[in-house]
Amino acid sequence: MNAAVEIVFILVLLLSFAPWLICAKDRRLEVKMTLVQNASVHGAFCLDGSLPAYHLHRGFGAGARNWLLQFEGGGWCNDIPSCLERAQTRRGSTRYMTKYEIFSGILSNNASLNPDFYNWNRVKIRYCDGASFAGNAKFDNGTSSLYFRGQKIWEAIILDLLPKGLANARKALLSGCSAGGLATFLHCDEFTKYLPNNASVKCLSDAGFFLDERDISLNHTMRSLYKEIVELQGVEQNLDKNCTKSLYIPELCFFPQYALRYITTPFFILNSAYDVFQFHHILVPPSADPRGHWNRCKLNPAACNAHQIDVLQGSSLFLQLT
């Protein structure tokens, strides 16, 4: 094969594989992490003291002035041991997080898969505080220290994004999933206040409407968990003041069902009728079913017996979600 033929052959190969390479790139949009370098000025730290972070993929065209922010989810920590353990993982430290995140779903830049937001400025806010971005406290016993600074993390990231174009947003959507969905309830109206008065702002919680519901043993398992989180991480000071003044138990405002009535920004709620977390940890937590009578039902609702189906259908947990 002479040199000219060889060059033509290589070009044909490259052209043949080019569409596949482009499609592969489209399927996996990887966005680099941005550390908030001046976060320490605001007292914003992850549980272990590392700097908070987010991932930003710029919008373009008609979406250049539109912004979508998404809170990352990942449960909570409600006592010192669980928070110390969390601080040594990606849920409590940016040191352990992947430096690139794949943007998919409503964060995708694929117009056919994400027609509403593909060309918006899209931000994934990394979760590293363990209290749905709402705490403001610190633990230090001389040996170990923990920063419960979720509120400060949220504020530091917003302040970092404002000069990058968020301050001139025309449309904006604050969203989140699971614990991040709860954060959306807690920060929706606050988000609106950072943006121009003429901006169109809305909020969306995906699987974040956790309910204050008794479990099958008639215990307030979820209420107890949230009470521990609120007290440990200094969350109450950051809850909606109108809500906390109206309830005899202020920490209940950490529950969306109590906080929602005070949110004035348009709000969308997406929740499965049989939300796995709510089913497994609120209605039937392990403490309420020590002998595992509900195990098969929890693994597969189709395997539930008649009594269990009655309990599920009769529970206000699911009546309120459907």
Short mmCIF file of the C-alpha atoms (twelve columns), coordinates in Angstrom:
data_MODEL
# 
_entry.id   MODEL 
# 
loop_
_atom_site.group_PDB 
_atom_site.id 
_atom_site.type_symbol 
_atom_site.label_atom_id 
_atom_site.label_alt_id 
_atom_site.label_comp_id 
_atom_site.label_asym_id 
_atom_site.label_seq_id 
_atom_site.Cartn_x 
_atom_site.Cartn_y 
_atom_site.Cartn_z 
_atom_site.pdbx_PDB_model_num 
ATOM 1   C CA . MET A 1   0.000   0.000   0.000  1 
ATOM 2   C CA . ASN A 2   1.608   3.318   -1.102 1 
ATOM 3   C CA . ALA A 3   1.536   6.462   1.055  1 
ATOM 4   C CA . ALA A 4   -1.349  8.152   -0.807 1 
ATOM 5   C CA . VAL A 5   -3.593  5.089   -0.594 1 
ATOM 6   C CA . GLU A 6   -2.702  4.649   3.071  1 
ATOM 7   C CA . ILE A 7   -3.732  8.240   3.875  1 
ATOM 8   C CA . VAL A 8   -7.052  7.799   2.058  1 
ATOM 9   C CA . PHE A 9   -7.662  4.546   3.954  1 
ATOM 10  C CA . ILE A 10  -7.036  6.247   7.317  1 
ATOM 11  C CA . LEU A 11  -9.363  9.133   6.423  1 
ATOM 12  C CA . VAL A 12  -12.129 6.702   5.471  1 
ATOM 13  C CA . LEU A 13  -11.720 4.923   8.817  1 
ATOM 14  C CA . LEU A 14  -11.850 8.206   10.742 1 
ATOM 15  C CA . LEU A 15  -14.951 9.352   8.892  1 
ATOM 16  C CA . SER A 16  -16.610 5.991   9.493  1 
ATOM 17  C CA . PHE A 17  -16.050 6.165   13.244 1 
ATOM 18  C CA . ALA A 18  -16.667 9.913   13.663 1 
ATOM 19  C CA . PRO A 19  -20.474 9.641   14.120 1 
ATOM 20  C CA . TRP A 20  -19.984 6.902   16.725 1 
ATOM 21  C CA . LEU A 21  -17.441 9.033   18.599 1 
ATOM 22  C CA . ILE A 22  -19.762 12.043  18.570 1 
ATOM 23  C CA . CYS A 23  -22.720 9.975   19.790 1 
ATOM 24  C CA . ALA A 24  -20.580 8.410   22.519 1 
ATOM 25  C CA . LYS A 25  -19.615 11.864  23.709 1 
ATOM 26  C CA . ASP A 26  -23.271 12.955  23.691 1 
ATOM 27  C CA . ARG A 27  -24.263 9.993   25.811 1 
ATOM 28  C CA . ARG A 28  -21.647 10.792  28.448 1 
ATOM 29  C CA . LEU A 29  -21.399 14.501  29.127 1 
ATOM 30  C CA . GLU A 30  -18.708 14.726  31.814 1 
ATOM 31  C CA . VAL A 31  -18.508 18.043  33.666 1 
ATOM 32  C CA . LYS A 32  -15.535 19.095  35.760 1 
ATOM 33  C CA . MET A 33  -15.865 19.941  39.446 1 
ATOM 34  C CA . THR A 34  -15.456 23.540  40.585 1 
ATOM 35  C CA . LEU A 35  -14.227 24.048  44.148 1 
ATOM 36  C CA . VAL A 36  -15.512 27.217  45.824 1 
ATOM 37  C CA . GLN A 37  -12.107 28.686  46.601 1 
ATOM 38  C CA . ASN A 38  -13.356 31.537  48.806 1 
ATOM 39  C CA . ALA A 39  -15.792 29.340  50.732 1 
ATOM 40  C CA . SER A 40  -13.720 29.639  53.905 1 
ATOM 41  C CA . VAL A 41  -14.457 33.378  53.957 1 
ATOM 42  C CA . HIS A 42  -18.118 32.473  54.411 1 
ATOM 43  C CA . GLY A 43  -17.409 29.676  56.881 1 
ATOM 44  C CA . ALA A 44  -18.580 27.117  54.334 1 
ATOM 45  C CA . PHE A 45  -16.987 23.695  54.746 1 
ATOM 46  C CA . CYS A 46  -17.931 20.078  54.147 1 
ATOM 47  C CA . LEU A 47  -18.177 17.818  57.208 1 
ATOM 48  C CA . ASP A 48  -14.429 17.131  57.176 1 
ATOM 49  C CA . GLY A 49  -13.415 20.753  56.561 1 
ATOM 50  C CA . SER A 50  -12.839 20.437  52.816 1 
ATOM 51  C CA . LEU A 51  -14.102 23.073  50.395 1 
ATOM 52  C CA . PRO A 52  -17.596 22.646  48.908 1 
ATOM 53  C CA . ALA A 53  -18.059 22.194  45.179 1 
ATOM 54  C CA . TYR A 54  -20.388 22.190  42.200 1 
ATOM 55  C CA . HIS A 55  -20.318 21.261  38.522 1 
ATOM 56  C CA . LEU A 56  -21.364 23.845  35.913 1 
ATOM 57  C CA . HIS A 57  -22.105 23.247  32.236 1 
ATOM 58  C CA . ARG A 58  -22.718 26.483  30.371 1 
ATOM 59  C CA . GLY A 59  -25.897 27.238  28.504 1 
ATOM 60  C CA . PHE A 60  -26.039 28.573  24.960 1 
ATOM 61  C CA . GLY A 61  -28.370 30.124  22.412 1 
ATOM 62  C CA . ALA A 62  -31.858 30.800  23.727 1 
ATOM 63  C CA . GLY A 63  -30.903 29.204  27.070 1 
ATOM 64  C CA . ALA A 64  -27.826 31.338  27.729 1 
ATOM 65  C CA . ARG A 65  -29.603 33.329  30.453 1 
ATOM 66  C CA . ASN A 66  -31.555 30.454  31.934 1 
ATOM 67  C CA . TRP A 67  -30.320 28.470  34.935 1 
ATOM 68  C CA . LEU A 68  -31.092 25.069  36.418 1 
ATOM 69  C CA . LEU A 69  -29.569 24.211  39.793 1 
ATOM 70  C CA . GLN A 70  -29.839 20.694  41.172 1 
ATOM 71  C CA . PHE A 71  -29.090 19.684  44.761 1 
ATOM 72  C CA . GLU A 72  -27.391 16.301  45.011 1 
ATOM 73  C CA . GLY A 73  -29.071 13.860  47.403 1 
ATOM 74  C CA . GLY A 74  -27.708 11.177  49.695 1 
ATOM 75  C CA . GLY A 75  -29.487 10.837  53.047 1 
ATOM 76  C CA . TRP A 76  -28.446 12.447  56.318 1 
ATOM 77  C CA . CYS A 77  -26.337 11.904  59.427 1 
ATOM 78  C CA . ASN A 78  -28.016 12.395  62.801 1 
ATOM 79  C CA . ASP A 79  -25.302 11.808  65.418 1 
ATOM 80  C CA . ILE A 80  -21.547 12.230  65.858 1 
ATOM 81  C CA . PRO A 81  -20.566 8.634   64.954 1 
ATOM 82  C CA . SER A 82  -22.612 8.616   61.749 1 
ATOM 83  C CA . CYS A 83  -21.329 12.063  60.751 1 
ATOM 84  C CA . LEU A 84  -17.703 11.109  61.453 1 
ATOM 85  C CA . GLU A 85  -18.172 8.065   59.257 1 
ATOM 86  C CA . ARG A 86  -19.837 10.136  56.556 1 
ATOM 87  C CA . ALA A 87  -16.983 12.674  56.655 1 
ATOM 88  C CA . GLN A 88  -14.670 9.974   55.324 1 
ATOM 89  C CA . THR A 89  -16.784 9.408   52.224 1 
ATOM 90  C CA . ARG A 90  -17.949 11.371  49.184 1 
ATOM 91  C CA . ARG A 91  -21.070 12.279  51.161 1 
ATOM 92  C CA . GLY A 92  -19.050 14.337  53.598 1 
ATOM 93  C CA . SER A 93  -15.931 15.452  51.775 1 
ATOM 94  C CA . THR A 94  -15.013 16.744  48.326 1 
ATOM 95  C CA . ARG A 95  -11.681 14.941  48.746 1 
ATOM 96  C CA . TYR A 96  -13.455 11.659  48.015 1 
ATOM 97  C CA . MET A 97  -15.739 12.915  45.250 1 
ATOM 98  C CA . THR A 98  -15.293 12.206  41.572 1 
ATOM 99  C CA . LYS A 99  -13.789 15.247  39.895 1 
ATOM 100 C CA . TYR A 100 -16.027 14.795  36.857 1 
ATOM 101 C CA . GLU A 101 -19.770 14.085  36.963 1 
ATOM 102 C CA . ILE A 102 -21.906 12.721  34.156 1 
ATOM 103 C CA . PHE A 103 -24.793 15.082  33.389 1 
ATOM 104 C CA . SER A 104 -27.918 13.136  32.442 1 
ATOM 105 C CA . GLY A 105 -31.671 13.543  32.827 1 
ATOM 106 C CA . ILE A 106 -32.607 17.202  33.239 1 
ATOM 107 C CA . LEU A 107 -28.885 18.028  33.322 1 
ATOM 108 C CA . SER A 108 -28.277 16.498  29.872 1 
ATOM 109 C CA . ASN A 109 -27.254 18.621  26.890 1 
ATOM 110 C CA . ASN A 110 -29.080 16.258  24.521 1 
ATOM 111 C CA . ALA A 111 -31.982 18.185  22.973 1 
ATOM 112 C CA . SER A 112 -33.954 15.046  22.148 1 
ATOM 113 C CA . LEU A 113 -33.662 13.649  25.680 1 
ATOM 114 C CA . ASN A 114 -33.897 16.960  27.543 1 
ATOM 115 C CA . PRO A 115 -35.762 19.403  25.280 1 
ATOM 116 C CA . ASP A 116 -36.676 21.877  28.029 1 
ATOM 117 C CA . PHE A 117 -33.275 22.421  29.631 1 
ATOM 118 C CA . TYR A 118 -30.553 21.085  27.303 1 
ATOM 119 C CA . ASN A 119 -29.235 24.577  26.470 1 
ATOM 120 C CA . TRP A 120 -29.619 26.117  29.938 1 
ATOM 121 C CA . ASN A 121 -26.778 26.763  32.356 1 
ATOM 122 C CA . ARG A 122 -26.967 23.572  34.427 1 
ATOM 123 C CA . VAL A 123 -25.426 23.170  37.871 1 
ATOM 124 C CA . LYS A 124 -25.061 20.137  40.098 1 
ATOM 125 C CA . ILE A 125 -24.479 21.159  43.726 1 
ATOM 126 C CA . ARG A 126 -22.473 18.490  45.538 1 
ATOM 127 C CA . TYR A 127 -23.802 17.287  48.893 1 
ATOM 128 C CA . CYS A 128 -21.311 17.071  51.747 1 
ATOM 129 C CA . ASP A 129 -23.016 18.325  54.938 1 
ATOM 130 C CA . GLY A 130 -25.547 15.629  55.868 1 
ATOM 131 C CA . ALA A 131 -28.493 17.936  56.645 1 
ATOM 132 C CA . SER A 132 -29.950 18.895  53.263 1 
ATOM 133 C CA . PHE A 133 -27.843 22.070  53.059 1 
ATOM 134 C CA . ALA A 134 -29.513 23.547  56.156 1 
ATOM 135 C CA . GLY A 135 -27.172 23.342  59.156 1 
ATOM 136 C CA . ASN A 136 -24.889 25.884  60.771 1 
ATOM 137 C CA . ALA A 137 -22.892 24.491  63.684 1 
ATOM 138 C CA . LYS A 138 -19.561 22.855  64.521 1 
ATOM 139 C CA . PHE A 139 -18.463 19.930  66.649 1 
ATOM 140 C CA . ASP A 140 -14.985 19.790  68.173 1 
ATOM 141 C CA . ASN A 141 -13.999 17.600  71.125 1 
ATOM 142 C CA . GLY A 142 -10.286 18.255  70.829 1 
ATOM 143 C CA . THR A 143 -9.705  15.031  68.939 1 
ATOM 144 C CA . SER A 144 -12.264 15.168  66.146 1 
ATOM 145 C CA . SER A 145 -14.060 18.031  64.465 1 
ATOM 146 C CA . LEU A 146 -17.067 18.243  62.172 1 
ATOM 147 C CA . TYR A 147 -18.410 21.202  60.237 1 
ATOM 148 C CA . PHE A 148 -22.195 21.297  59.997 1 
ATOM 149 C CA . ARG A 149 -22.297 24.141  57.492 1 
ATOM 150 C CA . GLY A 150 -24.894 23.180  54.901 1 
ATOM 151 C CA . GLN A 151 -26.533 26.609  54.946 1 
ATOM 152 C CA . LYS A 152 -23.178 28.300  54.455 1 
ATOM 153 C CA . ILE A 153 -22.310 25.897  51.619 1 
ATOM 154 C CA . TRP A 154 -25.539 26.807  49.838 1 
ATOM 155 C CA . GLU A 155 -24.887 30.514  50.276 1 
ATOM 156 C CA . ALA A 156 -21.229 30.288  49.186 1 
ATOM 157 C CA . ILE A 157 -22.121 28.408  46.001 1 
ATOM 158 C CA . ILE A 158 -24.859 30.881  45.097 1 
ATOM 159 C CA . LEU A 159 -22.476 33.804  45.668 1 
ATOM 160 C CA . ASP A 160 -19.919 32.084  43.455 1 
ATOM 161 C CA . LEU A 161 -22.462 31.603  40.662 1 
ATOM 162 C CA . LEU A 162 -23.996 35.094  40.703 1 
ATOM 163 C CA . PRO A 163 -21.064 36.820  38.922 1 
ATOM 164 C CA . LYS A 164 -20.921 33.902  36.460 1 
ATOM 165 C CA . GLY A 165 -24.300 34.927  35.074 1 
ATOM 166 C CA . LEU A 166 -26.841 33.759  37.659 1 
ATOM 167 C CA . ALA A 167 -27.348 37.380  38.740 1 
ATOM 168 C CA . ASN A 168 -28.788 38.114  35.288 1 
ATOM 169 C CA . ALA A 169 -30.967 35.020  35.021 1 
ATOM 170 C CA . ARG A 170 -34.129 35.320  32.945 1 
ATOM 171 C CA . LYS A 171 -35.497 31.914  33.984 1 
ATOM 172 C CA . ALA A 172 -34.377 29.679  36.828 1 
ATOM 173 C CA . LEU A 173 -35.326 26.306  38.267 1 
ATOM 174 C CA . LEU A 174 -34.095 25.021  41.628 1 
ATOM 175 C CA . SER A 175 -34.342 21.247  41.834 1 
ATOM 176 C CA . GLY A 176 -33.106 18.275  43.827 1 
ATOM 177 C CA . CYS A 177 -33.629 14.589  44.436 1 
ATOM 178 C CA . SER A 178 -34.209 12.774  47.763 1 
ATOM 179 C CA . ALA A 179 -32.312 14.693  50.483 1 
ATOM 180 C CA . GLY A 180 -31.619 17.217  47.737 1 
ATOM 181 C CA . GLY A 181 -35.351 17.362  47.067 1 
ATOM 182 C CA . LEU A 182 -35.863 18.279  50.708 1 
ATOM 183 C CA . ALA A 183 -33.233 21.011  50.303 1 
ATOM 184 C CA . THR A 184 -35.359 22.457  47.502 1 
ATOM 185 C CA . PHE A 185 -38.234 22.992  49.934 1 
ATOM 186 C CA . LEU A 186 -35.904 24.593  52.467 1 
ATOM 187 C CA . HIS A 187 -34.267 27.034  50.023 1 
ATOM 188 C CA . CYS A 188 -36.866 27.733  47.335 1 
ATOM 189 C CA . ASP A 189 -37.945 31.214  48.417 1 
ATOM 190 C CA . GLU A 190 -34.402 32.100  49.447 1 
ATOM 191 C CA . PHE A 191 -33.224 31.242  45.925 1 
ATOM 192 C CA . THR A 192 -35.808 33.601  44.455 1 
ATOM 193 C CA . LYS A 193 -34.487 36.498  46.545 1 
ATOM 194 C CA . TYR A 194 -31.033 36.218  44.953 1 
ATOM 195 C CA . LEU A 195 -32.399 36.656  41.431 1 
ATOM 196 C CA . PRO A 196 -33.720 39.649  39.466 1 
ATOM 197 C CA . ASN A 197 -37.264 40.722  40.298 1 
ATOM 198 C CA . ASN A 198 -38.400 40.069  36.722 1 
ATOM 199 C CA . ALA A 199 -36.916 36.560  36.564 1 
ATOM 200 C CA . SER A 200 -39.258 33.585  36.227 1 
ATOM 201 C CA . VAL A 201 -38.321 31.272  39.110 1 
ATOM 202 C CA . LYS A 202 -39.735 27.866  39.984 1 
ATOM 203 C CA . CYS A 203 -38.736 24.926  42.175 1 
ATOM 204 C CA . LEU A 204 -38.964 21.160  41.712 1 
ATOM 205 C CA . SER A 205 -38.562 18.439  44.338 1 
ATOM 206 C CA . ASP A 206 -38.045 14.892  43.088 1 
ATOM 207 C CA . ALA A 207 -38.658 12.208  45.763 1 
ATOM 208 C CA . GLY A 208 -38.080 14.737  48.531 1 
ATOM 209 C CA . PHE A 209 -41.529 15.004  50.139 1 
ATOM 210 C CA . PHE A 210 -40.718 13.084  53.323 1 
ATOM 211 C CA . LEU A 211 -43.732 12.819  55.595 1 
ATOM 212 C CA . ASP A 212 -44.219 13.096  59.341 1 
ATOM 213 C CA . GLU A 213 -46.032 9.769   59.607 1 
ATOM 214 C CA . ARG A 214 -46.244 7.080   62.288 1 
ATOM 215 C CA . ASP A 215 -44.743 3.700   61.396 1 
ATOM 216 C CA . ILE A 216 -46.604 0.370   61.694 1 
ATOM 217 C CA . SER A 217 -45.681 0.278   65.403 1 
ATOM 218 C CA . LEU A 218 -47.243 3.741   65.837 1 
ATOM 219 C CA . ASN A 219 -43.847 5.324   66.555 1 
ATOM 220 C CA . HIS A 220 -42.670 8.611   65.042 1 
ATOM 221 C CA . THR A 221 -39.451 7.117   63.632 1 
ATOM 222 C CA . MET A 222 -38.910 9.800   60.994 1 
ATOM 223 C CA . ARG A 223 -39.796 12.616  63.369 1 
ATOM 224 C CA . SER A 224 -37.193 11.342  65.830 1 
ATOM 225 C CA . LEU A 225 -34.566 11.173  63.087 1 
ATOM 226 C CA . TYR A 226 -35.267 14.692  61.888 1 
ATOM 227 C CA . LYS A 227 -35.259 16.028  65.449 1 
ATOM 228 C CA . GLU A 228 -31.754 14.609  65.958 1 
ATOM 229 C CA . ILE A 229 -30.534 16.123  62.673 1 
ATOM 230 C CA . VAL A 230 -32.004 19.535  63.440 1 
ATOM 231 C CA . GLU A 231 -30.552 19.654  66.972 1 
ATOM 232 C CA . LEU A 232 -27.115 18.286  66.049 1 
ATOM 233 C CA . GLN A 233 -26.539 20.466  63.008 1 
ATOM 234 C CA . GLY A 234 -28.132 23.714  64.169 1 
ATOM 235 C CA . VAL A 235 -30.821 23.606  61.496 1 
ATOM 236 C CA . GLU A 236 -33.697 25.289  63.339 1 
ATOM 237 C CA . GLN A 237 -32.211 28.780  62.951 1 
ATOM 238 C CA . ASN A 238 -32.388 28.355  59.159 1 
ATOM 239 C CA . LEU A 239 -35.940 27.044  58.905 1 
ATOM 240 C CA . ASP A 240 -38.764 29.290  57.729 1 
ATOM 241 C CA . LYS A 241 -39.535 31.676  60.583 1 
ATOM 242 C CA . ASN A 242 -43.260 31.834  59.843 1 
ATOM 243 C CA . CYS A 243 -43.388 28.064  59.975 1 
ATOM 244 C CA . THR A 244 -41.418 27.652  63.218 1 
ATOM 245 C CA . LYS A 245 -43.562 30.296  64.922 1 
ATOM 246 C CA . SER A 246 -46.750 28.503  63.958 1 
ATOM 247 C CA . LEU A 247 -45.839 25.029  65.291 1 
ATOM 248 C CA . TYR A 248 -45.418 23.910  68.883 1 
ATOM 249 C CA . ILE A 249 -42.516 21.719  67.675 1 
ATOM 250 C CA . PRO A 250 -40.380 24.058  65.506 1 
ATOM 251 C CA . GLU A 251 -38.193 21.272  64.065 1 
ATOM 252 C CA . LEU A 252 -41.249 19.894  62.292 1 
ATOM 253 C CA . CYS A 253 -40.644 22.627  59.706 1 
ATOM 254 C CA . PHE A 254 -37.862 20.379  58.389 1 
ATOM 255 C CA . PHE A 255 -40.728 18.304  56.955 1 
ATOM 256 C CA . PRO A 256 -41.992 19.527  53.559 1 
ATOM 257 C CA . GLN A 257 -45.641 19.069  54.532 1 
ATOM 258 C CA . TYR A 258 -45.297 21.840  57.123 1 
ATOM 259 C CA . ALA A 259 -42.851 24.054  55.205 1 
ATOM 260 C CA . LEU A 260 -44.702 23.988  51.876 1 
ATOM 261 C CA . ARG A 261 -47.621 26.173  52.958 1 
ATOM 262 C CA . TYR A 262 -45.200 29.076  53.539 1 
ATOM 263 C CA . ILE A 263 -43.414 28.811  50.175 1 
ATOM 264 C CA . THR A 264 -44.593 31.514  47.760 1 
ATOM 265 C CA . THR A 265 -42.486 30.548  44.730 1 
ATOM 266 C CA . PRO A 266 -44.249 28.199  42.251 1 
ATOM 267 C CA . PHE A 267 -43.406 24.662  43.349 1 
ATOM 268 C CA . PHE A 268 -43.651 21.284  41.590 1 
ATOM 269 C CA . ILE A 269 -43.592 17.997  43.520 1 
ATOM 270 C CA . LEU A 270 -42.703 14.647  41.981 1 
ATOM 271 C CA . ASN A 271 -43.046 11.567  44.210 1 
ATOM 272 C CA . SER A 272 -43.720 7.914   43.547 1 
ATOM 273 C CA . ALA A 273 -46.893 6.544   45.150 1 
ATOM 274 C CA . TYR A 274 -44.808 3.764   46.721 1 
ATOM 275 C CA . ASP A 275 -41.628 5.706   47.360 1 
ATOM 276 C CA . VAL A 276 -39.008 3.148   48.404 1 
ATOM 277 C CA . PHE A 277 -37.424 5.248   51.152 1 
ATOM 278 C CA . GLN A 278 -40.739 6.212   52.702 1 
ATOM 279 C CA . PHE A 279 -42.006 2.638   52.559 1 
ATOM 280 C CA . HIS A 280 -38.820 1.084   53.978 1 
ATOM 281 C CA . HIS A 281 -37.786 3.733   56.500 1 
ATOM 282 C CA . ILE A 282 -40.903 5.664   57.513 1 
ATOM 283 C CA . LEU A 283 -43.837 3.251   57.317 1 
ATOM 284 C CA . VAL A 284 -41.929 0.004   57.958 1 
ATOM 285 C CA . PRO A 285 -38.481 0.802   59.391 1 
ATOM 286 C CA . PRO A 286 -36.413 -2.151  60.674 1 
ATOM 287 C CA . SER A 287 -37.117 -1.097  64.275 1 
ATOM 288 C CA . ALA A 288 -40.863 -1.564  63.683 1 
ATOM 289 C CA . ASP A 289 -40.491 -4.995  62.093 1 
ATOM 290 C CA . PRO A 290 -37.748 -6.842  64.052 1 
ATOM 291 C CA . ARG A 291 -38.913 -10.279 62.880 1 
ATOM 292 C CA . GLY A 292 -38.921 -9.282  59.217 1 
ATOM 293 C CA . HIS A 293 -42.573 -10.020 58.492 1 
ATOM 294 C CA . TRP A 294 -42.556 -7.243  55.889 1 
ATOM 295 C CA . ASN A 295 -39.301 -8.196  54.158 1 
ATOM 296 C CA . ARG A 296 -40.878 -9.903  51.143 1 
ATOM 297 C CA . CYS A 297 -43.441 -7.148  50.773 1 
ATOM 298 C CA . LYS A 298 -40.718 -4.469  50.918 1 
ATOM 299 C CA . LEU A 299 -38.692 -6.245  48.245 1 
ATOM 300 C CA . ASN A 300 -41.705 -6.633  45.980 1 
ATOM 301 C CA . PRO A 301 -45.111 -4.998  46.655 1 
ATOM 302 C CA . ALA A 302 -46.716 -7.731  44.512 1 
ATOM 303 C CA . ALA A 303 -45.708 -10.191 47.256 1 
ATOM 304 C CA . CYS A 304 -47.569 -8.297  49.993 1 
ATOM 305 C CA . ASN A 305 -50.369 -10.197 51.708 1 
ATOM 306 C CA . ALA A 306 -53.908 -8.848  52.015 1 
ATOM 307 C CA . HIS A 307 -53.287 -7.271  55.431 1 
ATOM 308 C CA . GLN A 308 -50.129 -5.532  54.223 1 
ATOM 309 C CA . ILE A 309 -51.918 -4.189  51.148 1 
ATOM 310 C CA . ASP A 310 -54.641 -2.807  53.424 1 
ATOM 311 C CA . VAL A 311 -52.014 -1.113  55.581 1 
ATOM 312 C CA . LEU A 312 -50.327 0.382   52.516 1 
ATOM 313 C CA . GLN A 313 -53.555 1.601   50.974 1 
ATOM 314 C CA . GLY A 314 -54.841 2.934   54.284 1 
ATOM 315 C CA . SER A 315 -51.672 4.760   55.232 1 
ATOM 316 C CA . SER A 316 -51.834 8.536   54.967 1 
ATOM 317 C CA . LEU A 317 -48.225 8.262   53.832 1 
ATOM 318 C CA . PHE A 318 -49.392 6.959   50.482 1 
ATOM 319 C CA . LEU A 319 -52.767 8.657   50.379 1 
ATOM 320 C CA . GLN A 320 -50.977 12.004  50.502 1 
ATOM 321 C CA . LEU A 321 -48.529 11.006  47.787 1 
ATOM 322 C CA . THR A 322 -51.050 9.715   45.253 1 
# 
